[in-house]
Amino acid sequence: MQAFPLGIGLYRFHFRVLQDFFLPALEANVWRSVLGMQLKRMSDGQAAAPDNLSMPPSELYAYFMETPPPPDARLMRLYRQTPHPWLLRCAWRDGEIRLREGDAHVLPVTLFGKANGLLAVIILALSRAAAQGLGKQRGQMRLIRVKMQPEPDTDDIITVFEYGGPLSSAAPWRPKVPEMPGNGRLLLELQTPLRLVVQKKVLSPRRFDSPYPLLMNLVRRASMLCAFHGDHELQADYAALKHAAQRARLVEASLEWRDQHRWSSRTQRKVPLGGVTGRLLLDLSEAAPLWPFLWLGQWLHAGKGAVLGLGRYTIRPA
């Protein structure tokens, strides 16, 4: 797999803080909550949606927040949800964020596939949410602009929206997978906790003794994102990928457990979000077919809670 059949939109929403207030350490959960509220209002007809959308406004909340498989889906027919077509790449913090009037604040948002054609919906929803107030203090912000990175690691940033102006069209990034580094030995550094579930249990540092669960999670996530949000399904030999993943080696692991919770307004309870952080030294010399998925996972994220920015990592040759 050299070309990935799914556009990835790398956006940065730039806000101006209008009053002093605090955001919790898990900032992404606040944004997820208010985004859902605004999408719900659009879908219920309580708030106007942008014109000329690729789907009826009544379907917006379900598409972004519930993401059920279509009735005719071949994949994940027994699942209630498929991967969401978006995620928030917020920084992982230990303490709450203090914002002061006049500060600039940036929210990194990633959209996958067809969701890029609905960027106007996300802009309108987040702009309204910020204006109405965030967090317990209902701190207000104004959306100033939205910028897009045509591809990672480039300074060629495109402004696609300015406050009060129209939305400019820009094509999302179409990843082309580079060659795997020569000997296949790779250092993976977790930027946010990785929450992998095996046999209904979250993998702890002590149980993390193989790269197989991570690699197969990445294969499933990439294939599902393509199938439900891309132009077509990912063409891959999944049986061969499974055998290749079994040949991948975990040379060394330096991991620790990082605990975190989010508050669910819907269920009125705490939801665990803990996972492992640290470094993994992997050997893919006999598992080269998994390299594209491991490389792409730097932007797709891995494991549970990806929409909140969990499972983000970087890789480099060891």
C-alpha positions in Angstrom: 0.0 0.0 0.0 1.8 3.1 -1.3 -1.2 5.5 -1.5 -3.8 5.7 1.2 -7.3 6.0 -0.3 -8.5 8.5 2.3 -8.0 12.2 2.5 -6.8 13.6 5.9 -7.6 17.2 6.7 -5.2 18.7 9.2 -6.9 21.9 10.6 -6.1 24.4 13.3 -8.9 26.5 14.7 -7.6 29.8 16.0 -9.7 31.5 18.7 -9.4 34.8 20.7 -10.2 34.5 24.4 -12.9 37.0 25.4 -12.6 36.6 29.2 -10.5 34.9 31.9 -11.5 31.3 32.6 -10.1 27.8 33.0 -10.4 24.7 30.8 -9.9 21.2 32.3 -6.7 19.2 31.6 -8.7 17.0 29.2 -9.6 19.9 27.0 -10.8 17.7 24.1 -13.7 16.4 26.2 -15.1 19.9 26.6 -14.9 20.5 22.8 -16.4 17.1 22.1 -19.3 17.8 24.3 -20.1 21.3 22.9 -19.6 20.1 19.3 -22.1 17.4 19.9 -24.6 19.8 21.4 -24.3 22.2 18.4 -24.6 19.3 15.9 -27.7 18.0 17.7 -29.3 21.5 17.4 -28.6 21.5 13.7 -30.0 18.0 13.2 -33.1 18.8 15.2 -33.8 22.0 13.3 -33.2 24.2 16.3 -30.2 26.0 14.7 -29.5 26.7 11.0 -27.0 24.5 9.2 -24.8 25.6 6.3 -26.3 25.4 2.8 -25.5 22.9 0.0 -24.4 20.1 2.3 -23.6 16.6 1.0 -26.1 15.1 3.5 -29.4 16.3 5.0 -28.8 18.4 8.2 -31.0 15.9 10.1 -28.1 13.4 9.7 -25.2 15.5 10.9 -25.3 14.5 14.6 -25.6 10.8 13.8 -22.7 11.0 11.3 -20.2 12.8 13.4 -21.2 11.7 16.9 -22.7 8.2 16.6 -21.4 7.1 13.2 -23.5 3.9 12.7 -22.7 1.6 9.9 -25.0 1.9 6.8 -27.7 -0.8 6.6 -26.0 -2.3 3.6 -22.5 -2.4 5.1 -20.4 -5.5 4.6 -18.0 -4.6 7.4 -18.9 -4.1 11.1 -22.5 -5.1 10.5 -22.8 -6.3 14.1 -21.3 -3.1 15.6 -23.4 -0.2 16.8 -20.7 2.3 15.8 -17.9 2.7 13.3 -14.9 5.0 13.8 -15.8 8.6 13.9 -14.6 10.7 10.9 -12.8 13.2 13.1 -10.5 13.6 16.1 -9.0 16.3 18.3 -5.2 16.4 18.6 -5.2 18.5 21.8 -2.0 18.5 23.9 -2.1 16.1 26.9 -1.8 18.1 30.1 -1.6 17.2 33.8 -3.5 20.3 35.1 -6.2 22.7 34.0 -5.5 25.4 31.4 -5.7 29.0 32.5 -6.9 31.3 29.7 -6.8 35.1 29.9 -8.7 37.7 28.0 -7.0 38.5 24.8 -5.0 35.2 24.6 -4.9 33.2 21.4 -6.0 29.6 21.7 -5.6 26.9 19.0 -7.6 23.8 18.6 -6.1 21.1 16.3 -8.9 19.2 14.4 -8.4 16.3 12.1 -11.1 15.2 9.6 -11.1 12.0 7.6 -12.4 11.4 4.1 -15.9 12.7 3.4 -16.0 14.7 6.6 -13.7 17.2 4.9 -16.6 18.1 2.7 -18.5 19.1 5.8 -15.8 21.4 7.2 -18.3 24.3 7.1 -20.5 22.4 9.6 -17.6 21.9 12.1 -16.6 25.6 11.7 -20.1 26.8 12.4 -20.6 24.4 15.3 -17.3 25.2 17.1 -17.7 28.9 16.5 -21.2 28.9 18.1 -20.0 26.7 20.9 -17.1 29.0 21.7 -19.3 32.1 21.6 -21.8 30.6 24.0 -19.1 29.6 26.5 -16.9 26.6 27.4 -16.3 24.7 30.7 -17.9 25.3 34.1 -17.2 29.0 33.9 -18.8 29.3 30.4 -15.7 31.1 29.2 -16.3 32.7 25.8 -14.0 32.8 22.7 -14.3 34.0 19.2 -13.2 32.0 16.2 -10.8 34.2 14.2 -9.6 31.9 11.5 -9.1 28.2 10.4 -5.8 27.1 8.8 -5.0 23.9 7.1 -1.8 22.0 6.7 -1.7 20.5 3.1 0.6 17.8 4.5 2.5 17.2 7.8 5.9 18.7 8.5 5.5 21.7 6.2 5.4 25.4 6.7 3.1 25.9 3.7 -0.1 26.6 5.8 -3.3 27.6 4.0 -5.9 29.9 5.6 -9.3 28.4 4.6 -11.5 30.6 6.7 -11.4 34.1 8.3 -14.0 35.5 10.7 -16.7 37.2 8.6 -15.5 35.8 5.3 -16.3 32.9 3.1 -14.9 29.4 3.3 -12.1 28.6 0.8 -11.8 25.2 -0.7 -8.6 23.2 -0.2 -7.9 19.5 -0.9 -7.1 17.4 2.2 -3.8 15.6 2.4 -3.5 12.3 0.5 -0.9 10.3 2.3 1.8 8.5 0.3 3.5 5.9 2.5 7.4 6.2 2.4 9.7 3.2 2.3 10.2 1.5 5.6 13.6 2.4 7.2 16.3 -0.1 6.2 16.5 -2.6 9.0 12.8 -2.3 10.2 13.8 -1.3 13.8 11.6 1.5 14.9 11.3 3.6 18.0 7.6 4.5 18.8 7.1 7.3 21.3 3.6 7.7 22.8 2.5 11.3 22.9 -0.8 10.5 24.7 -2.0 7.4 26.6 -2.6 4.3 24.4 -5.7 2.4 25.5 -5.8 -1.0 23.9 -8.4 -3.6 24.9 -7.6 -7.3 24.6 -10.1 -9.8 25.8 -12.2 -7.0 27.4 -9.2 -5.8 29.5 -7.1 -2.7 28.9 -3.5 -3.6 28.3 -1.3 -2.5 31.2 2.5 -2.0 31.0 3.0 -5.5 32.5 0.7 -7.2 29.9 2.1 -5.2 26.9 4.5 -8.0 25.7 3.8 -8.0 22.0 3.2 -5.4 19.2 0.4 -7.6 17.7 -2.6 -5.9 19.4 -1.4 -2.5 18.4 -0.6 -3.4 14.8 -3.9 -5.2 14.3 -5.8 -2.3 15.9 -4.2 0.0 13.4 -5.1 -2.3 10.5 -8.7 -2.4 11.6 -8.9 1.4 12.2 -7.4 2.2 8.8 -9.6 -0.2 6.9 -12.8 0.9 8.6 -12.0 4.6 8.1 -11.6 3.9 4.4 -14.7 1.8 4.1 -17.0 4.2 5.8 -15.5 7.6 5.1 -13.3 7.1 2.1 -14.0 6.7 -1.6 -13.6 3.0 -1.5 -12.5 0.1 0.8 -8.9 -0.5 1.4 -7.6 -3.4 -0.8 -5.5 -5.6 1.5 -4.9 -9.3 2.3 -6.0 -9.3 5.9 -5.0 -12.9 6.5 -1.5 -12.1 5.4 -1.4 -9.0 7.5 -2.4 -11.0 10.6 0.4 -13.5 10.0 2.8 -10.7 9.4 1.8 -9.0 12.7 2.5 -12.2 14.5 6.1 -12.0 13.3 6.6 -8.4 14.5 8.9 -8.3 17.6 8.8 -6.1 20.7 12.5 -5.6 21.3 12.1 -3.3 24.3 9.3 -1.5 26.2 9.6 1.4 28.6 6.0 2.0 29.6 4.1 3.4 32.6 0.4 3.7 33.3 -1.2 7.1 33.0 -4.6 7.5 34.6 -7.3 9.9 33.3 -11.1 10.2 33.4 -13.7 12.2 31.5 -17.0 13.3 32.7 -20.0 12.1 30.7 -22.9 14.5 30.8 -25.1 11.9 29.1 -24.6 9.2 31.8 -23.6 11.5 34.6 -20.6 9.5 35.6 -16.8 9.3 35.2 -15.5 7.3 32.2 -12.0 5.9 32.5 -9.5 6.9 29.9 -6.2 5.6 31.3 -3.6 4.0 29.1 0.1 3.3 28.7 2.7 6.0 27.9 6.4 5.7 27.1 8.4 4.1 24.4 8.4 0.9 22.3 11.3 -0.5 20.3 9.8 -2.5 17.5 11.3 -4.8 14.9 9.3 -5.1 11.7 12.1 -6.6 9.6 9.9 -9.8 9.2 6.6 -7.9 9.3 7.1 -5.3 6.5 3.5 -5.3 5.3 2.5 -3.7 8.6 4.8 -0.7 8.1 2.2 1.4 6.2 -0.4 1.0 8.9 2.1 1.9 11.7 3.2 5.0 9.7 -0.3 6.1 9.1 -1.3 5.6 12.7 0.7 8.7 13.6 -2.3 10.7 12.2 -5.1 8.1 12.6 -4.2 7.4 16.3 -4.7 4.0 17.9 -6.9 2.3 20.5 -9.9 3.6 22.4 -10.5 7.3 22.9 -8.9 8.3 19.6 -11.5 11.0 19.0 -10.2 12.7 22.2 -6.6 12.5 21.0 -5.6 9.3 22.8 -3.3 6.9 21.1 -1.2 9.6 19.4 2.4 8.6 18.7 5.5 9.3 16.6 7.9 6.9 15.0 11.5 7.1 13.9 14.3 4.7 12.9 15.9 3.2 16.0 
